[in-house]
Amino acid sequence: MQDQLSILLVEDDEDTRVTLTDVLEIDGNDVLVASTISEAFRLIDEAVAIIILDRKLPDGPAERHIPTLRDLAPQADIVVVTGYADMDSTISAFRSGASDFLIKPINPEALRHTVCRILQSKRVELELRQEQQFADRVLSTAEAIVLVLDPEGKIVRFNPYFERLSGRKLDEVRGKEWFATFVPPQDHDLIQHVFSTTTTSGSSSGVINAIITSDGTERQIRWCNTTLEDSAGNLDGVLAVGVDVTDIIDAQEKIAQSERLAAIGQTMASLAHESRNALQRIQSGLELLELDIGDDPEATKDLQTVQRAATDLNSLLEEIRSFAAPIHLHRVQADCKDIYRRAWRNLESSRVGRTCELIEIDDREHHKTSLDAQRMEQVFRNLFENALAATNDPAQIHITLSQADNGDTVVSVSDNGPGLTRDQAHRIFEPFYTTKTRGTGLGMAIVKRIIDAHGGDIIVAHRNSPIGGASFQMTITPENTSNGF
């Protein structure tokens, strides 16, 4: 694939072809046009990143030709354009290898958004390949990790670049085992296996794993390894050259997340509309049925079960819609204390019959900051709900507010529950991951999206919990560089 990515538009209607070309060129895209599949085959080259394909063409339906297009342009995403929402044809197109579909008449902004998202993903893939090529040249520049281990995996030396990256001096760790010093415990077995394979085969490459820096953060490193021999040809050690690809992996994860959210959003737009109407009809029917059954206790019990199910379904749809929808902040000057106290009061019904205590510590000099009060109330509500669900009585929730040197508001929320395992802490912000027997697993993912939209961060802070349970620390910046996330 070349640096300049192009779009191949296959459309037999001339007016539509001209209109779509004009829309695609607004963002400076290089657009190739074809009116038939045969013509499209001749135009395909390595620069084609997206093929926008009308489903009905003179050469036959799109799904018949998608496999051939896939063979000719395996690197390209294929977007099928159809004039009607035919589910069978849509499924057929996806099974043939289509990546997405659009329905006529095409919304220009939807088309530009889809194209922008795909091209962004393609450019990240291109950057990653270029980064891998750079790893082969990195030895001549030394702007990469150069690490030497002895045959037992103990540290012999590494270069100043790694000292800066890891925050550790060579004299501090020379002679120590590499795996125990820098590799996260969950990766020990895998990396030791890679090391053993390298010493046996003579080389290995392309392995990506985390290293732990002096401040406890992790950086993702891509390694190229080769063995070193002494003058007699015996194994003398292993030379490992590593490139930091943390930023690229983070970008890929954000793009993958964006694509998942886009898919969820498109699905929910249709599903929520139809489901909301159906739920309203169910609710109306249940209200009429309640009048008919009178004082029959068994019928009333069954009716209440159906009503709860309808309410649960409505809550589920609303939570998924909330997660998938873009976050646009409406910042005001507000005090976090007022917001979390309001969230705590609104959960009063959840604490009926329980012994629960909210313990507050406020060490701030300035009490108000710029934030979205409604969104932040949702953050505190989700954190409090999780804490209450995890704790037995007497339940204690500690909340501490402080001010960072740069003006950020720092909020810690801890409980006296059982806490989180290492795996739970690692995955707690993943969409659809939950430690509960019920729930969508979106609550903490929504919390993270809201904090990220505020330009802040939220982490699991095991060591800072004053009462031994789960502890979360979040920062909120006074100003944000974007309008949403």
N, C-alpha and C positions, 0 to 999 in steps of 0.2 A: 504494500500500500504506500502510495506516495504521500508527501506532506500535504499537498493540496487535495482535499477530499471533494468528490463530486456527487451529484444526485442524478440518477437516470429516471426520467419521467416517461412512462409508457401509457399513452392515452390517444385513442383514435379520433375523438371529437376535437376539431380544431379550436373552437372557441374555448372549450374547457382547458385544452392544452396551453393556450396562450395565457389564460387567466391564472392557472396554477404556476406557470413559469414566472409570471410577474410577481406572484406572492412569494415564491421561493427565492427570487433574486433580491428581494427587499433586504435580506440579511447578508447579502454579498456571496451567496452560494453559487457555485459553478454548476449549472444545470444542463444536462444533455437530454434531448427529446427524441422520442420515437413514437410512431403511430401504430406499429405492429411489433409482435414478438420477434419476428425475423430480423427486423431492423435493430431491435434492442440487443440481440445477440451480437451484432457486429460492433456495437458501441461499447460493450463492456470491457473494462480494463481494471487494473489493480487500484486505481484511484476511486472507483465507484464504491461509495460507502452506504448509499441508500438507493433502493429501487422502489419507486412508487408506481404501482401496477393496477390499471383499471381491470376489474374482474371480467368484464365482457369485452373481448377484442375480436377483430376479424379472424385471428388465428385460433380462436377457441377460448374457453374460460381460463382464468388465471391459474386455478389449481392444477390444470394439466401441464402448465409450463414451469411452475415453481421449482420442481426438482431439477430441471435443466439449468435454470437460473442459479440455483444453489451450487451446482457443479461448476458453472462458469465464474461465479462470484461468491465463493464461500465466505469471504470477509464482509459481505454486504447484508444489511437488514432489508427485508422485503415488506413493504406496507401495501396492503390490498385496499383498493377503493371500490366500494360497491354502492349501487343506487338504492338499495333497500336492506333492511336489517334481517337478512335471511340467516337464521342460526345454523342451519345445516351446512350452507355454503361457507359460513364463517369458520365453523369447526373444520370443514374439509380443507380450507386454506391454511389454517394453523397446522393441521397434520401434515400438509405438504411442505411446510417449512416457512410459512409467513411469520413475521415478527409482530405485526400489529395490523389494524384495519381502520379505515375511516369511512364514514357514511356520507353520501351526497345528499343535499348540497354541502360541500365542504366548508366548514368554518375556517376562514383564513388564519385566525389566531391559533386555533387548535392544530392546524397543519404546521404552522411555524413552531409551535411548542413541541410537537412530536419530532419534527426534524432536528430542532435544536438539541433535544434530549439525546437523540440517537447519535448525532455528530459529536456531542460532548463525550459520550461513552467511547466512540471510535478514537477520538483524539487521546483519551486516557490510555487506551490500549496501545496506540502508537507510541506514546511517551514511555510506557512500560517496556516495550520492545527496544526503544532507544536506550533506556536505562540499562537493560541487560547487555546491550552491545558495549555500552560505556564500561561495564564491569571488566570486559576483556582488555581495556586500555588503561585501567586504573592504576596498575603497578607503576607505570611510567610517570604518573602525576603525584602519587602518594596521597591524594585527597580521597582516601578510602582506608578501610581497616586492613592493616597488614599484621597478621597474627602468626606466631610460631609456637607450636605445642610439641612436647617431647613424645616419644612413643606411648607413654602412659597417659597422655592427655593433660599434662601439667604445663603451666604457662612458662615459656622460655623468654619471649619478648613480644612486644607490640609497639606500633608506631605512635608518634605524638597525636595524630588525628584521632586514634582510638582513646587516648587519654582525655582529649577534649570532649569526645562524644560520651564516654562512660563516666567521666568525673573521677576516675581512679588512676593513680600513678603506678607505673610499672614496678617500682621498688616495693609498693604495698602488697602486690599480689604475685610477684615472681616466685615460681616453685609451687604455687597453689593449683589445685585441680580446676580446670576451666569450667567444667560442668557445674560443680558446686558453687563456684564464685559468680558466674555470669549468666547461667542458663536457668530459666524458671523451672521449678521442680516438676511441673506437669510435662515438660519437654525433655527431661533427663534421658529417659529410655530411648526416645527417637534419635536424639543428637548423638548419644553414645553409639547407637547402631550405625549412624552415618559415619562417625569417626572410625569405627571398626571396619566398615566397608571401604573407606578411603585407604586405610593402611594395607588392606588386602588387594584392592584393585589398582591402586596408585593414584586415583583422582576421583572427584565427584563435583558436581556443579548444579546450580539451580535451586538448592535447598534454601528456604526462607524460614527463619525462626527468630524469636525474640531474644534480646539480651536485657539484663537488668542493670540500670545505671545506678550511680551512687545515691540518687534521691528516690529510688524505688520505682521510677517510671520504666516503661519498656519501649525499646526501639526495635523495629522489624529490619532484619539484615538478610540480604541475599548473598550467599557464599559460593565461592569457587575454591576448591581445595585440591592440593596435590602433595604427594609425599616427597620428602627430602632424604637423600642417601649420603652416606659417608663415602670416603675414598675407596672403601672395600665393597661398596654396593649394598651395604646393610642399611636398614631403615634407621634414619637419624631423627625423624620428626615429621610433622605435617605443617605445610604452609597454607594458611587460609586467608583469602582476600575477600573482604566483605564490603558491600555497598548498602548504605542506609536507604531503604525504600519505604519508610514509614509514611511519608506524605503521599506517595503514589497509592499505597494500599488504602489509606484513609479516604483519598479521593474516589477510588473505586467503590468503597463501601458506601460513600455518600450518594454516588450515582446509582448504585444498585438499590439503595433505600428509596431514592427518588423515583425509580422505575416501579418499585413495589407500591409506593404510595399512589403513583399515577394509575396503576392497574386497579388498586382498591377503590380509588376515587371514582373512576369510570364505572366500575361495577355498582358501587353504592349509590351513585346518582340515579341509576335506573331502579335498583332494588329498593331503595328507601322510598321512592315515589309510590311504587306499587304496594309495598308492604305497609306504608302508612295508611293508605286507603283501606287496605284489607283489615288492619288492626282497628281502624275506626268503625268499620262494619261489624267486626267481632264485638267490640265494646258496646255498640248500640244494641246488638242482639242479646248480649248478656244482661244489659239493663232491663230489656223487655222480659227476658226469661226470669229475671229475679222477681218481677212483679207477678208472674204466672205461678211460680212454685210455692209462693206463700210461706207457710211455717214448716215445710218439710225439711228436717235437719240434714238428712242424707243428701238430698238434692242441693241444699244450700252449701254443704261441704264440697260437693263436686263442682258447683258453680264457682266457688272461691278458688279452687285449684286451677280452673281454666282462666280466671281473671288474673291470678298470679303469673301464670305462664305467658299471658298476653303482655303483662307489664314487663316481665323479664325480657321478652323478645324485643319490646320497644326500647328498653334500656341498652340491650346489646347492639341494636342498629344505631342508636345514638352514640355509643362509645366508639364504634368503628368509624362512623361519620366524623366524629371529633378528631380521631387519630389521622384520618386520611385527608382532612381538609387543610388547606394552607393556613399558617398562623400569621395573622396580621395584628401587630400590637397597637393598642391605643394607650399610650403612656400618659400617666398623670403623676404628680407629686403625691406620694402616699407613704404611710408608715407600715412596714411589714407586720409590726405588732398588731395593728388594727385589723389587718387582713387575716392573719392566722387565728386571732381570737374570734373573728366572725366565722371562719371555717369550723372552729371548735364548737361554737354555739350551735351551728347548723347541724352538727352531728350528735346533738343531745339525745335524739331518739335512739341512736345506736348504743348509747351508754346507759339506757334505762335498766335498772337492776344490777348494774356493775359498779365496782369500786375503781374509779379511774381518777388520775391526778395529772394535770398539766403543770410542769415546773418550768418557770421562765427565768432566764438570765439575760440582761441587756447591758452590754458594755460599750454601746455606741456613743459617739459624740454628736453625730448628726442623725436624726431619727427619720427623716423623709428622704426618699430617693425616687428616681424616675422609673416607673414600672407600669405594667398592665395589671390593675387591681383584680379584675375578674379572672384573668388567666392565673395569677399567682394564688388566688383563693382556691382554684382547682388543684394547683400543686400541693398546697397544704392539706386540702381535703383528702387527696389520694394518699399522702404520706401518713396522715392520722388514721385513715381507714385501715391501711396495711398494718400499722402499729397496733391498733386495737384488735385486729384479727389475729395477730401473732402472739399477744400477751395474755396471760392468765391474771386474774385479780389477786392482789391489788395491782392494777396496771399503772405504770408510771411512764410518762412521755416527757423528756427534757427537750427544751428548745432554747438555744443560745444564739444571740445576735451580737455581732461585732463589726468593726469597721477596719478594712484593710488599708495599708498605707496609700494605695493608689485610689482610694475612695470607694472601692467595691463594698457592697454589703455582703457579709458572710453569715449564713444561717446554718446551724447544725440541729438536726432532729434525731433524737435517740430514744430507744425504748428499752424496757427490761425483759424483753422476750428472749427466745433461744438464740437469736442472731442468725446470720447467714453463713452457709458453708462457702468454701472458696469458689466452688463451681456456681453456686447461686449468686454470689457477689459479682462474678465475672459476667453472668448472663442476665442480671436483673433488669437491665434496660433494653433487652432485646424484645421486639414486638412479638406478641403471642406467647411469651415465656411467663409462666406463673408457678408459684409455689403453693397455690391454693387448690383445693379440690373443685372449686367453682370459680368462674371468672374467665375473661377473654385474654388476660395477660397483656393488656394494653395500657394499664394504669401508669406504670413506671416509665413506659416508652413515651407516653403523653407528657409526663413530668419532664423528662429529658428534653423533648422537643420544645417545650415552653421555656425552659431555662436556657437552652441553646439560642432560641429566638431573642432572648434578652441579652445575648452576647456573653453569657456566663457559663458556668459548668456545674455539674453535680457528680459526686463520687461517693462510693461506699467507703466510709472512714472507720474501719474496725477499731483501730488503736485509740480513737478519740472518744469512744462511747464511754460516758461516765458511769453507766449502770450495766454494762456487759452485754446488751442486746445489739440489735441492728442500729447502725448510725449512718446518717447521710449528711454530707456537707455540700452546700451549694453557695455559689457566688452570683451576685446580680450586679451588673455594671450600670452606672448612672445613665450612660448614653449608649445607643446601639447604632451600628453602622449600616443596618439594613432594616427594611420595613416588615420583613417576615422571614420565615424559614421553611 
